[in-house]
């Protein structure tokens, strides 16, 4: 399986179904509107495809904070329901971790919905630890 970087409108649309599996509110129009803005903010979308369609995708960005210096933050990690359990998300996760290691970064972070038990199992099996609570104020 080859990991590709989404760079064009066509690539973004290939990733729509897999991203909508994680973010049900997304429409193709919203995806095409947001991704270029996110790329301008250092977001990268990688994916694995079969038959011309993404089956798993991971979006990440570099952040720098006082508490952890420079690190990679995974915004999105999703696999189509019918493609789950085959190691695709793990491959994407490992790719990001290896990228962080190669750049001598201190950490990889992500947030996950409290109900996503299968995802949590993957993250814990990959050596991640639950170390923070994430708070949100909706406006």
N, C-alpha and C positions, 0 to 999 in steps of 0.2 A: 504494500500500500504506500502510495506516495502522498506526502503532505504538501499541499499547495497553499500559496498566499493569494487571497482574493484582492484583486487590484482594479478590476473593471466592473462596469455596470452588469455585464453578463455573469461575472463571477459572483457578484453580490446576489443576483437573482437565483443563481444555482444554490446559494446558501439559505434562501428565504424559508423553505419548509423546515429545515433543521433549526433555524433560529426561532421560528414561530412555535416550534414544539416547546421551547423554553420560555418564550415571550409571546403568549397568545394574543396580546393586543396589537402586535405588529401587522401592518399591511405592507404590500410590496412598495407602495408609494412612501410610507414612513421609513422603511428600511433604506430606500434609495436617497431619501432626504437626509437621514441621520448619519449613515456610514461615512460620507465624505467629510462631514463636520468632525466626526470622531477621529478619522484618520489625521485630520489637521491637529488633533489633540494627542497624537502619538499612538493611536489605536491600530492594531494589526489584526486581521481576521485570517486564520488559517483553516484549512478544511481537508477532508478526505472525501473523495467522490467515487461513485460506482455508476456506470451507465450514464455519465454526463450530469449527474445530480449529486449534490453534497449529501452525505449520510451522517457526517459528524463535523462539528465546527467548534473553534475556540477563538475567542476574541480577547486580546490582552493589551496592556499598555505599560509603559514605564512610569513610575512615580518616585518622587523623592520626598521624604518626610524626616522630621527631626527624630522620631522614635526608631526608625529603621534604615535611614539613609536611602540609597537608591535601590529599588526592587521592581519586580514585575507583578502587576495586579491582573488577575484573570477576571474579566468582566462576565464572560459568557463561555460556557462549555456545555455542549448539547449534542445528543445523538438522536436520530429518528427512532421512534419506538420500535419499529420492526428491525432495526439494526443494532439494538442494544445487546449487551452481553457478549460482544465479540472483540472487545479490547480497543475499539476505535478511540473512545474518550481517553483511555489510558495512554495511547500512543501520542495523542495531541498534548496531554498533560506532560508526558515525559519530554516531548520536544521543547516545551516552554521551560521546563526545569533545566534541561541541558543548555539551552540558550542563556539562562540566568547564570549557570555555573561558568560557562565559557566567558562570560563578561564579568566574572568575579563579583556578582551581586550577592547581597546578604540573604535574600529571601524571595519567595513567591507567596503571594497572598490571594485569597478569594473570599467572597461571601457566598453563602448558600441558604436558600429558604429552609426554614426549620423542618418542613415536611418532606424534604427530598432525601429520604433515607438511603436509597440506592447510591445517589451521588456521594453522600457522606461516607458510605462504606468504601467507595473508590478513594476518596481523599485520605481517609484514615489508613487504608492499605498502602497508599503511596507515601505515608510517613508524615502527613500533615497533622497538626494539633489544633484543637479548638481553643483559641486563646483570647478571643474578644467577643463582646456583644456589639452588634451593629444597630444603631438607632436611626430612625428616620422621622422627620416632621413633614407631613404632607401639607402642601400649601394650596 
